[in-house]
């Protein structure tokens, strides 16, 4: 006689509570284009009120994953749920609850910034006040400027305003600060933090590792269609026990020889002429490294020592530059 798992009222209540706390559920999701599998059995959940960063090199599958969550793609296998809804079958119920900031802004070039927001405000029952939102994203001074005359950073801020106009419960932010100057980037980060304080869930994709590290409660890294890491930024960087040594030297050094230095653990040429090494005995490694450079008549032009960052982990896991 086979054993059967009994569901008690308490476990059933716990299951319901867990589901109610999940803004996004991705369950064994796969997607192919022709013979190319671009997303392969990906699973993760995003909690309500969480800032969740989805990272990966170009072509890793993150865009397909996000577009499926937004209702633009249909899974080949598995399921996705957003705020409890199927993004395709329940699109009519879901759309008023989410905001989407697209990387390609898709703004109307002949309309002014205010007219664009007024247009999108008309799609919602309880939109934000247009002029107040323009002030919030720092665009009051260009409210009457046509979109074709806005700078790249201003267009990104207007795209952010479009995503927020409907007072969404969940926002998809795709490269939210691309093209922004440092001041606008910091202001946008504060908007994201304010959204979180007000209970909004945010799914963030970005190529800026410091942006993910500062804003996200948890980070997922996708590479070649597979989920290869998922944790808090602090836990991800804390797992790197070794100290990082970064140096600049001629491209094409024999990394196998450098990896064989007694105090070296790993070495990667992360971009031409830029190297990253790990060691738990940095003073010894620096002596060995400078001796190796001297013996090979090689000039070391820059040397920095520090703790591992999210970018270091990303490079090591994916073997790809953050920007491609």
HELIX and SHEET records of a PDB file:
HELIX    1   1 UNK A    9  UNK A   20  1                                  12    
HELIX    2   2 UNK A   62  UNK A   69  1                                   8    
HELIX    3   3 UNK A   91  UNK A   95  1                                   5    
HELIX    4   4 UNK A  113  UNK A  121  1                                   9    
HELIX    5   5 UNK A  130  UNK A  136  1                                   7    
HELIX    6   6 UNK A  140  UNK A  142  5                                   3    
HELIX    7   7 UNK A  147  UNK A  149  5                                   3    
HELIX    8   8 UNK A  152  UNK A  164  1                                  13    
HELIX    9   9 UNK A  182  UNK A  197  1                                  16    
HELIX   10  10 UNK A  209  UNK A  215  1                                   7    
HELIX   11  11 UNK A  233  UNK A  238  1                                   6    
HELIX   12  12 UNK A  255  UNK A  259  1                                   5    
HELIX   13  13 UNK A  282  UNK A  295  1                                  14    
HELIX   14  14 UNK A  310  UNK A  318  1                                   9    
SHEET    1   A 3 UNK A  36  UNK A  47  0                                        
SHEET    2   A 3 UNK A  22  UNK A  33 -1                                        
SHEET    3   A 3 UNK A  77  UNK A  82 -1                                        
SHEET    1   B 6 UNK A  98  UNK A 101  0                                        
SHEET    2   B 6 UNK A 170  UNK A 174  1                                        
SHEET    3   B 6 UNK A 201  UNK A 205  1                                        
SHEET    4   B 6 UNK A  51  UNK A  55  1                                        
SHEET    5   B 6 UNK A 218  UNK A 223  1                                        
SHEET    6   B 6 UNK A 226  UNK A 231 -1                                        
SHEET    1   C 4 UNK A 266  UNK A 271  0                                        
SHEET    2   C 4 UNK A 274  UNK A 279 -1                                        
SHEET    3   C 4 UNK A 243  UNK A 248 -1                                        
SHEET    4   C 4 UNK A 302  UNK A 307 -1                                        
END                                                                             
